Amino acid sequence: MDALSSSFLSTFSTQKLLYRTTPPPPSLSPILNVRIEEKPQQTTTTKTTQPISTSTTPPPKTTSQTPSSIRSSSSSSSSKVEPSVPALIFNALDDIINTFIDPPIKPSVDPKHVLSQNFAPVLNELPPTECKVIQGSLPPSLNGAYIRNGPNPQFLPRGPYHLFDGDGMLHSLRISQGKASLCSRYVKTNKYTLEREAGFPLFPNVFSGFNGLTASAARGALSAARILTGQVDLSNGFGLANTSLVLFANRLLALGESDLPYSVKLSSNGDIETLGRYDFDGKLFMSMTAHPKIDSDTGEAFAFRYGPVPPFLTYFRFDKNGVKQPDVPIFSMTRPSFLHDFAITKKYAIFADIQIGMNPLEMIAGGSPVGSDPSKVSRIGVIPRYAKDESEMKWFDVPGFNIIHAINAWDEEDGNVIEMVAPNILSVEHTLERMELIHALVEKVRIDLNTGIVKRYPISARNLDFAVINQAYVGKKNKYVYAGVGDPMPKISGVVKLDLSKGDQREDCTVASRMYGEGCYGGEPFFVARGAAENLDAEEDDGYVVSYVHDENTGESRFLVMDAKSPNLDLVATVKLPRRVPYGFHGLFVAESDLNKI
């Protein structure tokens, strides 16, 4: 999910770091530091499962070697440094904590459950490897790269592990002249690099490692000991960069809410290089959202951060050249809230103060430090998007409105009314612990800024999330939405197209859909406009919907290209991938012309 990452911790330095490459394993047994290499599939026979047909391919052809600045997995094992005596002692204490003090009892933090099926990591990187187009052809509008981010733990978890705790790995499909190659690389974060060099985990898992006072005290003391003995250096951050990506001011950034962004680059052959943490010339010194909003008309970016101490919310923006503007602290948010996403219009920024937040009483009882509060009344906050302070911030009570993701928002009636579209989590108490019980109902929310009246209309009764639009319509009134069908969450069994104009007639807005077939699941769909740069008058839905899809029956992964205008989201092309791509979070498409500017 979304990208939901560990944002209640922040970093305090802007130093850049060097990076290296990859390691290791998927096994789910209670073995400690094991590295398991997963080989690319060489010959695969696929069962007929919509939209997958039988085919056999030769061994994948590698189009390039790992760059010299990045060590390969095979060379890394031979250069591994033997752990020091303090490291051995701390690892033994870590094992005691994970085995006796806080073992992974709950399914939501049990690695054998969390990392089952295609949630299991691929723990060796994949250099650019040629793929086979097995159905249709890749259209010229897709010349560029589709890149998706997601959690992929570098090491076998030794104790509790939540889906959001994995190291960020980018899976990039480079497309050029009808051909495609897949590359999978870790984002070389400070956490990844330190643990890579040590050969074992050094940092506690934020979402799963602090359940209860005893576990929190034990892991906190162990972390402090590692810092004091020099095993861990927090000056370059500890984030995962596992949630999403954004292209802004000619920079491609991998994002996670617990750290600064990481700048990455794609080479001409499709390989991925981590350039380091990016602090916007020293002006961004703490974390930021993994869901910034880009106004395609002005070139500006809008973002925020949130945390466990006041101000619990801070809003800020960047001009079209990537220059960060001053922070706007929001002190009218009086308690910490899980603020994963937001929305903008041409005049405003909109935030949701939901029922999920810091929950110290639950942690004392042995639960997660982040949980739901059923007594809290959800609110929507609206602030002018060019505000210099929070004096014009307005809050509106919206009981039971709990969003993790926002789809879009726009102004109506000369800016006196705002309409926002977002999936509302009906079973909010299950959001972090029992995601399979989540039902997200897409709603249109109409806010009258003068009267304070808030009206809500359901758009579809289906369980929908990971929704996207044509990115040219961010902050503007749009008609179409493409959303993933949860079956159950976080698995996505298909994609639907919604027509928001039908919501005013109080009817289901679904106008097209494609289900992937029994045992086949994808992730967040992404809309790619057809030749948008050349055709400024193109219709909003003139383009393609793309996604990685995995067949759990055969163990194969594919890349699907669907016609966004067709009533059945007809398949335009299917690309067989040289190995499986695990389920992940958010991605984006970067056109060839933009790749050349990075």
N, C-alpha and C positions, 0 to 999 in steps of 0.2 A: 504494500500500500504505500500509496502514495507516498508514498513518500513520506511518510510519517517517520521522522527521525528524531534523534535525541537532542531536543532543543532547550532543555532546561539547564544545560551546562554551556558555558561560553569560554572563548579563548581570549587571550590578552596580548598577543604579540603579532607583529606583521612580518616577521622574518620569512624569507623564502627558504625552501629546502631542496636538497638533492634527492633523487629518487632512483630506485632500482626496479627489479621485476618481481617475478612471481614465485609462488610455491604451490600448493598441496591439497588435501584429501576429501573424499566424500563419505567414508564409512561412518556408521552411526553407533558403533559399539563404544563402551566406555574406555577406549584406549586413549592414551595421552597424546603425545606429539608425534603423530603419524603423517607422512606425506604420501598421498596416493595419486598417481598420474592417471588421468582419464584420457584414453586415446581417442582420436577422431574416428568415427565410423568409417570402415573401408568398403564394406558391401552391405547394403541394406535392402530388404524386401518389405514393402509397405502393404499392409492390408487395406482393402477398400473401405474407407471411412470418410464420409463427406468432410472436407473437400479433397481427401487424399486418395490417390490411386496407386496401383502397384507399379514399382519401378526399381531398377537396380543401377547402381552407380559404381564406377571405379574408385580407387582410393583418391581422396581429395588432393588437388594439386596446390602446393604452396607457392604463392606468387612472390613472396619476399621472405627474407630472413629477419630475425629479431635485430633491431638496431644495435650498434656496438655500445651505446650508452645504457642499454638494458640487458641485464644478464638473463640467460634462459634458465628454465627450471632445472635442466640437467646439470648445468655448470654450477648452479647455486648449491646443490647438495654437497658437492665436493669441497666447497669453500666455506661450509658452515663452521662457525666458531663454537668450540666446546663451552658449555655454560660454566660460569664461575661458581665458587662455593656459595656466595650469597644467593645467586640465582637458583641453585639447587634447593637451598633452604626455603626460599620464597615459593618455589614451585610445589614443594612438599606441603607447605602451609595452604597453598591454593587448593591442592587436592583434598586436604582435610576439610576446608570450608565447603567445597563442592560435594563431598561425600557424606559428611556428618552434620555440618551446621546448616547448610542450605542446598540440599540435593534437588534436582529438577523433578519435583513430584507432579506439579500441575501440567496437563498436556500443553498448555499455551507456552510453557518454557522448557519442555522436554525435547531435546534435540532429535530423539528418535521419532517424535511426532512432527515437530516443526519442519525438519529437513527431510521429510518423506517425499516420495515420488519426484516430480520435477522441481520441487523446492530445494532438493539436494544441490549443493554447489558443484560447479566444475572448477577444480582447483589447480589446473594448469592453464596458463594463458594460451591463446591461439593466435599465431601470426596470421597476416592476411592469407586466406585460403580460398581458392576458387570454388564457386558454387554452381549448381546446375539448374537452369530454368527448365522445369519439367512440364509446365503448362502455360500457354499463351506467350506473351513477350513483355518485357519491361519497357514502359513508355518513356520517351525522351524527357518528359517532365520530371522523372525520377532520377535524372543524372545528378549525383551528389551522394549523400550518405544519410541513412536512417540509423540513429544511435539511441540505444535505450540503456538506462541506468538501473541498477538493482543491487540488493545485498548478496554477497557471495563470500562467506567466511573463509579467511585464509587458512585457519586451523580448525581441526575437529574441536567442537565445543567441549570443554572439560566439565561444565556444570550447566546451570540454567542458561537458556538461549531463546531470545525472542526473534521473530522474523525480521524486525527492524534493526537488529544488532550487527548484521553482516557488513564486511568491508565492501566498498563500492566497486563494482565491475561494469565496464562499458562494453556493450555488444554492438558493433558497428557493421552495417551492411553497406559497403561501398559499391555504387552503381555507376557504370559508365558505358555508354553505347550498347545497351542491352545486356551487358555482362555484370556479374555481381561477385564480390568476395567478402567473406566474413572475417572479422577480427575481434577478439575478446581480450581486453587488457584491464588489469586492476588500475584504479586511480591511485597513484603513488602518494598517498597521504603520509603525514608524519607517523601516525599510528601504524599504518601498513609497513613502512620502511623500518621502524624500530623493531617491530615484531618479526619482520622478515630477517633482519640481521641477527636477532637473538635466537630465532628458531623455535619460539614458543610464544603464547599469548602473554602480554604484559598489562593490558588495560582491562578493567572490569567491564562487563556488558551493562550499558546504562539502563536499558529497558527491563532487563531480567535479573540484574545482579544486586538489586537493593530492595528486596522484598522482606520487610521486617527489620526491627532495630538491630538484632544480633547479626544478621547477615550484612547489613549496611555497615555496622561498626567493624566487623571482621574484614570486609573487603576494603573499607576505607583505610584501616590501619595498614593493610598489606600494600595498598597503593602508595601510601605515604612512605612506607619503608623502601619501596622501589625508587621513589623519587629521591629520597635522602641518600641512597647508595649510588645514584647516578644511572640506574637502569632505565629510567623514564625521564624524558625531557619534555615538559609541557609547553615550553616557550614557542614551539611551532605548531601547537594545537593537538587535538586528539580526536578530531571528527572523522566521519566515515565517508563522506561525499558519495552517498549511496542512493540518493533519492531522485534527482532529476538533472536536466541540463538546460542551459539558456544560451542563446546567441545574442550578444549585445555589444555594440561599439567595436565590432570586428574582433571580439573575443568569444571563445567557446568555453563556458564554465560548467564544471560538474559541481552539483550543489548538495549539501546536507545541512540541516538546521543547527548542528552543534559546532560549526566551525566556519571559517572564511571559505569562500568559493575556491576551487582548484582550477587553474587554467589548463586546458588540454588542447592538443592540436592533432589534426589528421594529415598524414603525409600523402603524397600523390598516389602511392600504392595502397592506401587504406589503413596503414598502421596508425596506432594511437600513441601519442606521447604526452605524458604529464609534465607540464612546464613548472608547476609549483603553486603554492597558495597565492591568491591575488587579493590585495587590500585596497585597490583603487587609490594608489599613490599615498598610502598611509591614512586615508580618511575613513576606511572601514576597519575598525580595530576589534570588533566583536562579530558574532554570528549574524546571519541574515536568513530570511525565509528561503525555502527551496522552490517557492512559487512566485517569483517576481513577475510583474506584468509589463509587457512592452507595448507602447502605443505606436502602431505602425505608421500613423500619420505624422507624429512629431519626432519619433526616434527616441523618446524618453523611456526610462525604466522606473518602476515604482516598487518599493519593497518595504519590509519591516522586520523586526525581530521581537521575540518575546522571551520571558524568563521568569524565574521564581522570586525575584526581588524587585521592588519598585525602581523605575517604572516598569510595570509588567508588560507594557506594549510600547514600542518606539517605531514611529513611521519615518520613512525617508525616501528620497528619490535621486535619480541620476539624470543629468542632461544628456542630450543626444551624443555628446562626445565621451560619455562615460565618466563625467566628473560628478562625484557624490556631493549632494547638497546637505545642509545641516540637519541633524536629527530633530524630530518633533516628538518629545516624550508625551505619552498619553497617561496622565495620572488619574484620569477619571475611570480607568479600568482598575478597580479596587482590590482585585484578587487575581492570582495567576490562572490563566486559562490556556487550554491546549489550542493554540491559534496556528493551524497548519497552513491555511490558505486565506485569501481575501479577494476582493474584486475592485475594479476601478470603472468609472465612467469618464466622460470628458470633463466633468466638474468635480467629482468626488472620489474618495476612497472609502470602501465599505468593509467593516470588520465584524466578525461574529464572536461574541463572548458566550461560549457554549457551556454545557454542563460538565464537560471534562476538564480537569485541572489537577493541580497538586492536591494530594489527599494524605496528609500526615497521619490522620487517625487510622486510615486503612493500612498504612505502612507499619504502624505500631502493632497492628493485629496480624502482621505477616503478609499483607497484600502489597500491591504495587504502589510506588510513590505517586503514580499518575492514575487517577481513577475518576469515576463519575459521581456527581452530587445531585441526587434527585430533588433536593429541596431548592436548588438554585433555579432562578428564572432566566432563561436565555435572553440575550439582548443583541441588537444590531446597532453598531456605531457608524455614523457617517461624518466625515470630515472633508472640507474642501481639499482637493488634491494638491493645491499649491500652498496649503496652510503653513505658516511659520511658527504657529503654536497651536495648542488645543482649545483655544477660546471658543471656536465655532463648532466644536465636536458636539454632536447630538446623539443620544442613545434612545432606542425604542425597544420596549419589552416585546419579545416574541416567544411566548411559552412553548416549550417542546421543540424549538428549532435548533437542531444540532448538526452543523455541517463540518465535514472534514475538508471537502473540496468545494470550490466555487466554480461554476461554469462560465458565467458572464454577467455583466450588468450594464445598464445604459440609462440615460436621462430621458424623461418624458415631460411634456408641458413646460417647456422653457426651464427645465432644471428644478421644478418644484416637486416633481415626482421621480422616484427611482424604481426601476424594476430590476430584480436580480433573479437568476436561475441557479439552483444548486440542489444536489441530492441531500435530503434530510435523513439522518440516521434515526430510525424509529426505535431501535433497541440499543440506546446509547450505552447502557451498562455493559454490553458485550464488545464494545469497540476494540479494546486492546487484548482481552483475555479469550473471548469466544467469537472470533471473526466469522466463523461459519454460521452464526446465528444472526448476523447483521442483515437488516433489510433497509436499503436506501431508496427513499421515494423522492423522485425529482419534483421540485416545486418551483413555481414562479411566485416571487414575493414582491408586492407592490407597496411602496412606502411613500406616503404623502408627507413631505417635510413640513408643510404648514400646519396641517391638522394633527399630525402624529398618528394617523390611522394606518394600520398595517393590514393588508389583505394577502391571503395565501391561496394559491390554486395548484392542485396536483396536476402534473404533466403526464405521468404514466404510473401505473400501479406496479410495474415490474421492478425487480431489484437491480438498480442501475447505479454505476459509479464509473470512475475513470473516464469522464466525459470530456470531449474536446470540441472545438469549433474551428472554422476558418480563422486563422490567426490575424488576418487583416481586419476582423470585426471585433477585436478585443476592445471593450469600453464603448462599443457602438451597438445599436439595435441589430440583432441578427435573427435569422429565421431557423437555421438548422443546427442540430446538436448530434454528435455521434458518441454513443455511450456503450460501455461494456456491460454485459449481462452477468450478474453474479449467480453462480450455480454450484455450491454456495460461494460467497466471498471467502477468500480473495481470488478464487478461481473464476476465470471469465470464459463462459461457454459460447459467447457469440457477441455480435455488435448490432445495435439498432440505430436507426436514424429517426430523430424526432423533429417534427415541424412545430415550432413554438407558437405560430400564429393560430393553431387549432386550440391552444390552451384557453383562449377567451371563450370558446364555445363549450367548455367543461367536458371535453371528450379526450380520449386517449390520443396522444400526439404522435404515436408511432406510425411512420409512413414507409419504412423499409427495414428489413432485418436479414441477417445471415447467421445461422447457427453453425458451429464448426463441426458438429458430429459427435457421436458417442465416444467418450474418452478423450476428446480433443479440447484443449483449453488455450486461450491466448492471454493477452494482457491489455493494457491501455491501447485503444486504437489511436491513430494519428491521421489528421486530414492534411493532404498535400494538394495545394491548388494546381490546376493544370495551366502551366505557362503564365503564371500570374504577372511576371515582370513584363511580358510582351502583350498581355491582354488585360488592360486595366478595366475593361467593361465586362469582364467575365462574370457569370452568375455565381452566387455565393457557394453553391454546391457543385460547381464545375471542377472536378478534381478526383482524387483517389483517397481511399481509406486504407491504411497499411497497418500490419501488426505481425509480430512473431506468434506462431501457433505451435503447440506441442501435442503430439499424439501419444498418450500414455499407453496405448495398446502396443505400439511398435517401438517406442523410445525415440522417435524421430521428430525433428523440429523443422518447420517451414516458415517462409516469409510470404505472406499473402498480400496481394494488391487487388483492391476491390473498386469498382466503379461507383463513386459516391452519388451519382445522379440516378442510377438504375433502381427500380422498385425492389429488387432482391439483392442489392449490393453485389452484382455479378462479379465473378472472378475475372480479372484481367490478366494476372500472372501469378504463378506459384513457383517459388524458389526453394529447392531442397537444400538445407543447410548441412555442412560437413560434420557437425556434431550438434547435440542438443543445446538449446539456449534455455536456462532456467527461468522460471517465472520471476518477474521483477516489478519495477515501479513505473517511472515516467521516461518518455523519450521525446525526440524531435527529429525533424528532417532538416538537413542543411543542404541548400542547393549548391551546385558546382561553383557558381559565381561567388557565393559567400565563402566557400571553403578556400578559395584562392586568396581571400582577403585576410584570413586568420594568421 
